[in-house]
Amino acid sequence: MELKNINQIESAAQSGRPELFRLGIGLMFIILIMMYTGYEFTEIHNGLMLIAAAMIGGYMALNIGANDVANNVGPAVGSRALTLTGAILIAAIFEAAGALIAGGDVVSTIKKGIIDPALINDTDVFIWIMMAALLAGAVWLNIATALGAPVSTTHSIVGGVLGAGIAAGGLGIANWPKMGTIAASWVISPVLGGIIAAAFLYLIKRTITYRSDMIAASKRMVPIFIGAMAWAFSTYLVIKGLKKIWKTDFVTALGIGLLVAISIYVVVKPLIARQANRLSNDKGSVNKLFTLPLIFAAALLSFAHGANDVANAVGPLAAINDAILHGGIAKKAAIPLWVMMVGAVGIAIGLALYGPKLIRTVGSEITELDQMRAFSIAMAASITVIIATQLGLPVSSTHIAVGAVFGVGFLREFIKASYARMIEEIKEHHAGEDHEVIEAFLNDFRRASVYEKGLMLAELKKHKAKAELTKKERKGLKKIYRKELVKRSALMKIAAAWVITVPASGLMAAMLYYTIRGMML
């Protein structure tokens, strides 16, 4: 009995070692930040505040890597286009590259203009607000990651700045119309992402997998889809990923994207044809043709995310750094290289240590993904941002990606239910006939194109079968139609996390602001 208890203790200790290792690496990163800032800034006024802010900024960056980056690579991992290790390596490299190359050298001190900086006259109060917002956003992201819920880091910071700002200056300090547009994004982002992903997947099905000769259809359509992806992603990168080092208008961005798309199309068309000639005429073979584009999509999404969302980690830190070194409260603050490095390296480390949990959630725990579905999700992510940017709609990259996953899942449910109804209708019209006759018709039906299926069903309806299913039998068959391919529990958990992100981080930030102020006064 004692030996059994010892074995149980050893087993528990071994299972806890990976967690201790991750915690140790994360703490080492925070300690290195503390050592560097301590060496550089101890002697200046409020230097200890800057050291504390840098540590919190590093903690925030770790949490962004753990939670937000999963949206870029999760579908590629879930579809098995990338291994988990490969996805983490690609995302870490391109997230850091996006942050350092295109992250910009200036950031808005008050994220999204949600509070009025003119109502904050004291530099110390401004620093306390930023520190409270940064820590609250990081803590909320940590909680969401532990719960397996992908949430918006932008909304986490927005909630933090709002809560701490109200605690410092009252309700009048908040820009409520701006908060209304942010709240609207909770609906706009996932709905747009879901509709575009579902539409793109349906287009792929109609033009390739619903054809009798999938290989011939693939040779014709896959290069076009890859060209469309190149167009969307090139435009997306010019508009969003490179906007801080090169600003241009929308028409120019579209033109650049189109030139890239045409070039990519010309290059990949013969390559796809050669690869398709070696494949069998089935859906699995078609999926293989989308593998390489998916890898590029994961890399480009990660680059654009690093360029944009690094500001969520380093924006408040840059604002604190500027306020301490130069005094006063500026609307724009320069981002020193060390601050950008905290964000870039922190995101990469957070992804490597804690990213797999959310990658699995996005990639496999909502609905089953293959390469075609993951390709549609990647397209939705870029196209939705382009549309929203032009229309001035507030959107969240997290909400878009997760909404796209749900959109693909619900389309699968709809198609499965429609197909099940068709099969039962065929069986109903063949009631009383030999089993071999029914199976022969069903086999012909499965091999037919969408157009041919419609003709076969129309022909059946002209010759209605003598026997019909009873009401009770029809009721029993409805269970087939309601087959769920999207996990409702995941839907409810994620939706709840989205709704409470701003209030939760805001409440925490207000409490932290009062705590910091109490300690400093």
N, C-alpha and C positions, 0 to 999 in steps of 0.2 A: 504493500500500500504506500509506504514511504517512497519507494523507488518510482512508483507511478506519479506521485506528487512532484518529485524532483524533475521527471521528464516533462510534466506539464509546465513547470516553471521555466525550464530551458526552452521549450517550444514557444512560450509567450515572449521570452526575452529575445529569441531569434526573430520573431515576427515584428518586434518593436525596433529592431536595429535599423531598417531602412528609414523609418520615420525620424529616428535620432540623427541619422546621417544627413537627411534633408534639412533638419532643424539646425544642425551644426554648420552646414554650408551657408545657410541663410544668415545665421548669426555672424559668421566670419565676414561675410560681405558687409553687414552693418558695422562691424568693428573696424574694418578697413576704411569705411567712409568716415567714421568717427576719428580715426588716427590721422587721416589726411587733413580733414577740416580743422582738427585740433592743432596740427602743426602750422597750418596756414593762417588761422583766424583767431587764435586764443587771445592775442594781444589787443585786438580791436574792441571798440565799444559794442556791447551786445554780441560778442563773439560766441559766447556759450549758447545763445539763442540760435545762432546760425548753425552751430554744430548739431543741436537738437533737431533743427528743421531738416538738415541734410540727412540725418538718420531716419527721420519720418519719411522723407522723399524716397530714400532707398527702400524702405518698407513698402511704400506705395507702388514703386516700380516692380518689386517682387510680386505683388498681388495682381498687377495688371498682366504680367507675364503668365501667372497661374490661371487667370480667369478669361481675360479678353482675347488672348491670342488663339485660343481653341477654336474660335469661329472661322479663322482663316484656314486652318489645316484639318479640322475635325472631319469634314465631309470626305477629304482625300484619304484620310486614315480609315474611316468607316467603309469606304468603297474598296479598300485594299489597293488603291493606286500607290499609296505610300505606307511604309511601315511606321510604327510609332516613333522609333528612333530616328528614322530618316526625316519624318515630319518635324520633329523637335530640332534637329540640326538645321534644316532649311529655314524654319521659322526664326530660330535664334539668330542666324547669320543675317537674314534679310530684315528682321525687325531692327536689329542694331544698326545695319547699314542705312535703313530708311531714317532712323532717328539722327544719325551722325551726318549723313550726306544731305538730307532734305528736311531735317527737323526745324530748320530756320535758326536765326540768331536773335530773334525778338519774339516775345510772347505777351499776350494780353494779361495784365495782372489780375483783372476781375473777369474770370471765365464767363463767356457768353453775355457779359454786361448785365448780369442778373441782380447786382446791387449797385447803388450809386456811390462811387468812391468820394464824391464831393462832400458827402455827409460823414465821412470819416476824417476828422481833423488831426488825430493823434497817430503818429507813426507807430508807436508801440501797440496801440489798439489794432491797427491794420495787420501788424505782424502776428498778433495773437489770433486774429480772425483766420489768417492764412494757415497758421499751424493747426488750429482746431479743424479747419476744413480738410486739410491734407490727411490728418490722422483719422478723422471720422470716415473719410472716403476709403482709406486703406483698411480700416477695421471692418467696414461693411463688405468690402470685396473679399476679405479673408473669410467672413462668415458665409457669404454666398458660395465661395469655392468649396468650403467644408460641406455645405448642403448639396453641392453638385448642381447649382443653378447659375447659368451664364447670364450676367447682368452687365449693364452699360457702365463703363468706368467714367465716361463723361457725366452721366447722371449722378453718379456717386459724388463726384467733385462739385457738381452744380448744387446738389442737396447740401453738401458740407458748407459751401460758401454762403448759401441762402440761410441755413440755420445759424451759423456763427454771426453772419451779418445782422440778422434780426435780433439776436441776443445782444449785440453791441449797439445797434442803432434804432431798434424798434421796427414795426411792420412797414413804416413809410420808406425804409431804405431799399426795399425789394422792388424790382421791376416786374410787376405782376403780369403785364401782357406778354413779356418774354417767357415767364414761367408757364403761361398758357400754351404757347407754341411748343415748349418742351414737353408738356403733358400730352399735347396732340401727337407727338412723335411716338408715344406708347402704342398708338393705334396705326398711324400712318406707316411706320417702318416695317412692322411684321406683315401687314396686309399687302403693301406694295411688293415686298420681297417674296411673299408666298405666291401672289398672283403671277409675277414674272417668272419665277422658278417653275411653277406648274405649267404655264403656257409654253415655256421653252422645252420642258420635258415632253409635253404632248406633241409639240412640233417634231421633235426627234422621233417619237414613236410613229407618227403618221408618215414621215418621210423615209424612215429606215426600217424599224423593227416590225411594222405592220405590213411590210412588203414581202412578197413571196421570195424574191431574190434579194436578200439583205446585203450580200456582198456588193452587188452592182449598185444598189442604193447607197451603200456606205462610200464607195469610190466617188460618187457624185456629190453627196451631201456633207460628209465629214470635213473635207477641206473648206467648204463654205462655213460650217459651224466654227471651225478653228479660226478662219478669217474674221468672222463676227466677233469671236472672243478677243482676237488681237485688236480689232477696232475699239471694242468696249474698254479693254484694259489700257490701251495706249491713251485713249481720251481720259479715262479715270486717273491715270498716273499724272498726266499733264495738268488736269484740273485740281486734283487733291494731293497726290503724292509729291509733286515738284513745285507746288504753288509758292512755297516759301523761298525758293531760290530762282524761280522763273515764273512770272505771272503772264498769262495770256488770255485772250477772250475765248468764248466758247466755240465760235465758228472755226477759229484757228486750231484749237485743240481737236475738234472733229476732223478737220482736214489732215492734220498730222496723223491722227489715228487711222484714217482711211488709207493713207499712203503706206503705213506700216501693215495694215490688214491685207492690202493688195500684194505687197511683197511676201508676206507670210503665206498667203494662198498659193502664189506661184511656186514657192519652195516646197510646201507640204503636199501639194496635189500628187506629184509622181511618187513621193515617199509613201503616202497613204495607199496608192494603187498597188505598189509593190508589196506592202505589208498585207493588204486585203487579199491578194492572190494566194497567199499561203494559209489563209484561214478558212474554216468551215462555215457553212451557211446557217449560223445560229446566233442567238442574242449574246451569248458569252463571248463570241468572237468580236462582235461589234463593240462590246464594252472595252476590249483591249485597245481599240483604236483611240479611245479617249484618255488613256492612262497618262501619256506624256503631256498633253495639254493641261491635265489636272495638276501635275507637278509644277508646271510653270505658273498656273493660276495661284497655287498656294504660296509660291515665292513672291509673286507680284502683290498679292493681297497683304502679305506680311510686310513688304517694303512700304506700301502705302499706309498701312496701319502704324508702323514705326514712325513714319514721317509726321502723321497727324496726332496720334494718341500719346506720344511721348510727352506732349505738353500737359497731359493730365497728371503725370508724375512730377515733371519739373517746373510747370507753370507757377504754382504757388511757391515752390522753393526758389525759383528765379526772382519772384516778386519780393520774397523775404530778403534774399541776398541783395537786391537792388536797394530796398528800403534801409537795410543796415549799413551798407557801404556808402550810399550817397545821400541818405536821409530823404524825408518827404515820401509822397505816395504818387508814383507815376502810373499812367494808364497802360504804358508799354514798358517792359523791362528786358534788358539784354540777357541772353542766356550764355553764361561762361562755359567753356569747354568742360570743366570739371562737373558742372551741373548736368550737362547733356550726357556725359559719361555715366553718371549715376543712373539716369533714366534708361539709357540704352543697355548697359550691362545688367542692371537690375531686372529689366524685362526679360532678357535672355536667360538669366539664372532662374528667375521665377518660373518661366516656361519649362525649363529642363527639370526642375525639382518637383513642381506641383501641377504642371500643365496636363499630364496624362489623364487625370480624373475628368476634367471638363472636355478634353478632346474626345474621350469615350462617350460622354453624355451627348455631345453634339453629333458625333459620328455614327453612333450605333444604338443609343438608348432611347431615341425618340422614334425613329423608324429605320427600317433596313435600307441601306444605300448601296448602289452599285455605281460604276464609273459614269454612266449616262446621267443618273440622278445627281451625283456630286457635281458634274459639269454644269448642269442646269442651276444648281445652287450658287456656284461661283459666278456664272453669268448674271444671275439676279443681284448678287452683291455689288457688282460693278455698275450695272445698268440702273439700278435703283438710286445709287448715289448720284449718278450723272443727271437723272431726271429730277431728283429732289433738289440738287444744286441749282438747276436752271429755273425751277418753279419756286425756289426759296422755301421749300418745305423742310422742317426740322426732322432729321432722321438719325438713327443710331446704327452703327455698323453691326453691333451685337444683335439688335432686334431684327435687322434685315436678314442676317445669316440664319438665325434661329427660325424666323418666320418663313424663310425659304425652305428650310428642312421640313417644317410642318406643312407647307404648301405642297411639296412633293409627296409627303405621306398621305395627305388627304386626297390628292389626285389618284394615287394608287388605290385607295379605298373606293373611290367613285368608279374607277375603271373595272376593278374586281367585281363590284356590285352589279354594274351594267352588264358585264360579261356573264355573270351567274344568271341574271335574268334572261339573257338571250338563250343560254343553254337550257334553262327550264322551259322556256317558250318552245324551243325546238322539241324537247321531250314531250311537251303537252300536245303539240301538233302531230307527233308520231305515236300517240297513245294507241295501244292495241297492236302495233306492228312488231315484227321480230326484233330481238335485241341486236342482231347483226346489222339490220337495216339502219337502226338508230345510230349505232357506233360508226358505220360507214359515213353517214351524213355528218356526224359530229367531226370526224377526222377531216372530211373535206372542208367543213366550216372553219376548223382551226387553221388550216393551211391557206385559206382564202385571204385576200387583201381586204382592207376596210370596205372598199367599194363593192367587192364581190360578196362580202358578208351581208351588206345591205340588200343586195339583189336576192340572195338566198332567203333572207327573212321575209322580204316582200312577197316572194313566190309562195312561201309557206302560208302566209296569211290569206292568200287567195283560195287555198284549199284547207279550210279549217278542219281539224280532226273531229271525229265524232265524239270521242270521250274527252271530258274536261276535268281538271283537278277540282276537288271540292274546296269549300271555303277553309275547312280545317287543314287540308293539305297545303293550301297556299300560305296559311299562317305559319305552318312549320317551316316552309321554305324561306321565309323572311330572315331566318337566322343566318342563312348563307349570305344574303345581301349585306347584312350588318357586320361582316367580318372586319374587325378593327386592326389596321396596320399602323396606326399611330397610338402611342401610349398616352392615354388620357391623364394618367397620374403625372407624367412628365410635363404635359401641357399646363395643368393646373399649378404645379409647383413653380414653373418658370414664369407664368403669367403673374402669380402672386408676388414673386421676387421683383419683377419689373415694377409693379404698382407701388410697392413699399420702399423702393430704393431711395427716392428723393426724400420722403418723410423720415425714413430710418436714419440715413446719413445726416440729415438736417438736425434731427433731435440729438443725435450723438455729438454733432459739432457744437450745438448750443451748450450742452452740458460740459464739453471739453473747454469751450471758451471761458465759461464761468470758473472752471477749475484752474486754467492757466492764469486768468486775471487775478484770482484769489491768491495764487502762489506768488505772483510778481508784485502785487501791491503791498 
